C-alpha cells in the first residue's frame, strides 16, 4: 500500500516517524513541505492544517505522529 509522508527537515516528530517506518520495513515517499510550496498547499487542502508530519496511507490521512493509529493502518502489531 502506498505511504506518503509530508515533513520538514527540522521537525523532531517527522524524524521519529521516519525511524518508525524504517524500523518496520515500510517504504514511503517523503515530501519536504518546507521547500515545496505546491505539495504544502496540497497537504493543507487534504488536512486543513499547516502541521507536520502528515501521513497518507492508502488514502487515509493521519496528522501528527500517532504511532498507534499509523501502526493499525499499516497492520503493524507491536509498537
C-alpha positions, 0 to 999 in steps of 0.5 A, spaced: 500 500 500 502 506 498 505 511 504 506 518 503 509 522 508 509 530 508 515 533 513 520 538 514 527 537 515 527 540 522 521 537 525 523 532 531 516 528 530 517 527 522 524 524 524 521 519 529 516 517 524 521 516 519 525 511 524 518 508 525 517 506 518 524 504 517 524 500 523 518 496 520 520 495 513 515 500 510 517 504 504 514 511 503 515 517 499 517 523 503 515 530 501 519 536 504 513 541 505 518 546 507 521 547 500 515 545 496 510 550 496 505 546 491 505 539 495 504 544 502 498 547 499 496 540 497 497 537 504 493 543 507 487 542 502 487 534 504 488 536 512 486 543 513 492 544 517 499 547 516 502 541 521 507 536 520 508 530 519 502 528 515 501 521 513 497 518 507 496 511 507 492 508 502 488 514 502 487 515 509 490 521 512 493 521 519 496 528 522 501 528 527 505 522 529 500 517 532 504 511 532 498 507 534 493 509 529 499 509 523 501 502 526 493 499 525 493 502 518 499 499 516 497 492 520 503 493 524 502 489 531 507 491 536 509 498 537 
